[in-house]
Amino acid sequence: MKMNFKRSAFTLAETLIVIGIIGVIASLTIPTLSNETNSKEAVTKLKKTQAILEDAFGRAEAQYGSLDDWTTLNTTVFTQRMTGTMKLTKVCKTDAEDSGCFGTQNTANFMKLDGSVTTSTKSNTLGKVVLADDSAVGFYLEQTSSKDCNKDVTSSNASLPDLHKVCGVITVDINGASKGKSIWGRDLFAFYITKHGLYPVGMDGDTNAKFKENCTATVPDGGLGTGCTAWVVTNGNMDYTEVKKDDASCLKGNTNAKLTWTNETSCR
């Protein structure tokens, strides 16, 4: 009996069509997956840096006592005591631009979340270091009132008593200051220094850096993105980068969601 071994196969046209479909699907999904991966990496790195800072703060207090007991409380002393137990790759200059470190937070280095340059400047010096993982950290204490730590960033919100007396701010660039521009809410974040610990800027009730005004809406000056830190470490996402600027409604995922501390905290 004669056997027919002829097998069917895709034609060239069919193969090209399949390749084209795969290309279209890839073009639609790969950018989304890449953005999600980058956001997750940023969240993980920020939380890791937060843990390093909180550990250093605890160690400094264990050695020198609470901040109330420090004879001198200023940027220099605080930086030295905070970094005494940290693994560093560089200790930077404090009063000028330094390659691989924060500058003086001027318009050339710091940008808003929307990509525009901030016109606000900080002429005060920072205590600046680079950590072993290449993150750049800047320490700054209010020079005129750091001992009293009397800056209230909550408008007397009773639920956040420790933020009634802020001593200063720690600024963190999780990608390292030498890697291009530093953008608030993407790779640049901040923590308040208080006598009772470190707190991420932008907590619910922080009137100095409100979430909507600082992370989802364009403001005239000073801080688009500065109040995103608390959102990232608390909710574990950077979904505020993909919302409508007028009402914080999600552009992807759950498009019915509007990001707020009291309602939706994710677009997924």
Buried (B, 14 or more C-beta within 10 A) or exposed (E): EEEEEEEEEEEEEEEEEEEEEEEEEEEEEEEEEEBBEEBEEBBEBBBBBBEBBEEBBEBBBEEBEEBEEBEEBBBEBBBEBBBEBBEEEBBBBBEEBBEBBBBBBBEEBBBBBBEEEBEBEBEBBBBBBBBEEBBBBBBBBBEEBBBEBEBBBBEEBEEBEBBBBBBBBBBBBBBBBBEEBBBBBBBBBBBBBBBEBBBBBBBBBBBBBBBBBBBBBEBEEEBBBBBBBBBBBBBBBBBBBBBBEEEBBBEEEEEEBBBBBEEBBEBE
